[in-house]
Amino acid sequence: MDSSLDLDYRPRLGEGADAGVAIVGCGGIMNYAHLPAYAAHGLNLVGCFDVNREAAEKTAQDFAIPRVYDSLDDLARDSAAVIADVAVPPWEQFAVAGRLIGAGKHLLCQKPLSNVFAEAVRMVEAAEGAGVRLAVNQQFRWSPAIRAAHTLIERGWIGQPTEAGIEESMLSPWHLWPWLASSPRLEILYHSIHYLDGMRFLLGEPEWVTSRHARHPDRRGVEGETKTITVLDYESGLQALVAVNHSNHSDDVYGRVRFLGTEGVIAGTMGLSYDYPDGREDTLGWSNSARYPEHRFEAKLEGKWIPDAFIGPMASLMAAVAGGGEPDTSGRDNLNTLRIVEAAYLSAQQNRSVRPAEIG
Ligand SMILES: NC(=O)c1ccc[n+]([C@@H]2O[C@H](COP(=O)([O-])OP(=O)(O)OC[C@H]3O[C@@H](n4cnc5c(N)ncnc54)[C@H](O)[C@@H]3O)[C@@H](O)[C@H]2O)c1
């Protein structure tokens, strides 16, 4: 095969993959996404903790984790725990991360790193001050279609990007996240944050953020916004659209990605949009009018966002811990994703375009 057609999209473990990993928070996402991915890659899980001991014991049993910690302090004292993988509700993460940073643990934190921007900054500074690595679990970057699109864009298949879109319309299973229902900020902070981070990963930092937020008549007990449209404007003239509707009751649900450039186009689907959290495989096709006129390539992508992409941020963190670099989704990098998130809320609230640099 022509090596330029190898999309190099599958996340893999590298250096430092034998580091001891301790789990904090044994709830939904840990059990149906993190741990299946870690089990598939044979990670060295040393223990788990949850304020709900029953939850921790069940997780330990399901994934053959040798130790259930009595407390966060108990975990903090365990020298076998080099990395702590945290999946607690966002308002709990600041205190949990602070305690573990103080104990010298490297951290994989959840998105959003915090629902309060200033607290996210303090967490990043605390980790940097203590010399520990802090990564954020923005694993959408490792989902098959996005990773493959990144490879294609990097190799110049579409020339200079001019237009980008991530558009999704589906029926979200809010019952999986009861604590989200009362959150006054919902769609951008907890969901589109992945797509905004994905746009940064693929296309770099935007100049302007313009965002409109709405609620569907069918609120299903949810407080925050459930329909959003966000436009990122770039200095080059590139415009990127992230449009998500969580209340599509029809049989026409979709999750589409599209990246158009001066020489070609990449277009595909995000399998997870079609049946969360099981989903189906992503699809991706691309063309380049200069290199292969009148020819369209289709990739057969293997793996899914859940659970396969979840090894990506952990692998990157492990390599950084072992090699001394920074993880791809470091806390410092993630502050720019949070700036776009906060800019989107400010934009919607004040009916204007906002520069991410206005935040923090
Ligand atoms: N990266 C992703 O794609 C993704 C997807 C879903 C959820 N999340 C994030 O993961 C986090 C957890 O979400 P979830 O859906 O699994 O929630 P969940 O409610 O199912 O699980 C949270 C667990 O944390 C435990 N917990 C609460 N406070 C704790 C503390 N101080 N110390 C230890 N354990 C504590 C709870 O008992 C519960 O078992 C949230 O921050 C959410 O935003 C991320």
The ligand as a MOL file (V3000), in Angstrom:
LIG
                    3D

  0  0  0     0  0            999 V3000
M  V30 BEGIN CTAB
M  V30 COUNTS 44 48 0 0 0
M  V30 BEGIN ATOM
M  V30 1 N -14.2090 12.1450 28.9640 0
M  V30 2 C -15.4720 11.9090 28.6330 0
M  V30 3 O -15.7750 11.7430 27.4950 0
M  V30 4 C -16.5120 11.8660 29.7150 0
M  V30 5 C -17.7450 11.2360 29.4990 0
M  V30 6 C -18.6560 11.1780 30.5610 0
M  V30 7 C -18.3500 11.7930 31.7700 0
M  V30 8 N -17.1490 12.4320 31.9010 0 CHG=1
M  V30 9 C -16.7640 13.0880 33.1610 0
M  V30 10 O -16.4420 12.0890 34.1130 0
M  V30 11 C -16.8180 12.5110 35.4040 0
M  V30 12 C -17.6870 11.4350 36.0260 0
M  V30 13 O -18.8330 11.2360 35.2300 0
M  V30 14 P -19.7130 9.9160 35.3740 0
M  V30 15 O -20.7310 9.9990 34.2860 0
M  V30 16 O -18.8670 8.7270 35.4620 0 CHG=-1
M  V30 17 O -20.4190 10.2250 36.7950 0
M  V30 18 P -20.9850 9.1570 37.8300 0
M  V30 19 O -21.8770 9.9350 38.7290 0
M  V30 20 O -21.5150 7.9690 37.1340 0
M  V30 21 O -19.6710 8.7000 38.6440 0
M  V30 22 C -18.9730 9.5450 39.5150 0
M  V30 23 C -18.4080 8.6780 40.6380 0
M  V30 24 O -17.5530 9.4930 41.4230 0
M  V30 25 C -17.7880 9.1710 42.8030 0
M  V30 26 N -17.3430 10.3070 43.5940 0
M  V30 27 C -17.9730 11.4930 43.8130 0
M  V30 28 N -17.1950 12.3030 44.5350 0
M  V30 29 C -16.0460 11.6220 44.7850 0
M  V30 30 C -14.8670 11.9330 45.4880 0
M  V30 31 N -14.6950 13.1300 46.0630 0
M  V30 32 N -13.8950 10.9990 45.5730 0
M  V30 33 C -14.0650 9.7740 45.0070 0
M  V30 34 N -15.1740 9.4180 44.3250 0
M  V30 35 C -16.1440 10.3370 44.2030 0
M  V30 36 C -19.2720 8.8760 42.8890 0
M  V30 37 O -19.5890 8.1100 44.0370 0
M  V30 38 C -19.4820 8.1180 41.5770 0
M  V30 39 O -19.2890 6.7250 41.7310 0
M  V30 40 C -17.4910 13.8560 35.2300 0
M  V30 41 O -16.5640 14.8830 35.5090 0
M  V30 42 C -17.8650 13.9270 33.7680 0
M  V30 43 O -17.8620 15.2360 33.2370 0
M  V30 44 C -16.2480 12.4660 30.9120 0
M  V30 END ATOM
M  V30 BEGIN BOND
M  V30 1 1 1 2
M  V30 2 2 2 3
M  V30 3 1 2 4
M  V30 4 1 4 5
M  V30 5 2 4 44
M  V30 6 2 5 6
M  V30 7 1 6 7
M  V30 8 2 7 8
M  V30 9 1 8 9
M  V30 10 1 8 44
M  V30 11 1 9 10
M  V30 12 1 9 42
M  V30 13 1 10 11
M  V30 14 1 11 12
M  V30 15 1 11 40
M  V30 16 1 12 13
M  V30 17 1 13 14
M  V30 18 2 14 15
M  V30 19 1 14 16
M  V30 20 1 14 17
M  V30 21 1 17 18
M  V30 22 2 18 19
M  V30 23 1 18 20
M  V30 24 1 18 21
M  V30 25 1 21 22
M  V30 26 1 22 23
M  V30 27 1 23 24
M  V30 28 1 23 38
M  V30 29 1 24 25
M  V30 30 1 25 26
M  V30 31 1 25 36
M  V30 32 1 26 27
M  V30 33 1 26 35
M  V30 34 2 27 28
M  V30 35 1 28 29
M  V30 36 1 29 30
M  V30 37 2 29 35
M  V30 38 1 30 31
M  V30 39 2 30 32
M  V30 40 1 32 33
M  V30 41 2 33 34
M  V30 42 1 34 35
M  V30 43 1 36 37
M  V30 44 1 36 38
M  V30 45 1 38 39
M  V30 46 1 40 41
M  V30 47 1 40 42
M  V30 48 1 42 43
M  V30 END BOND
M  V30 END CTAB
M  END
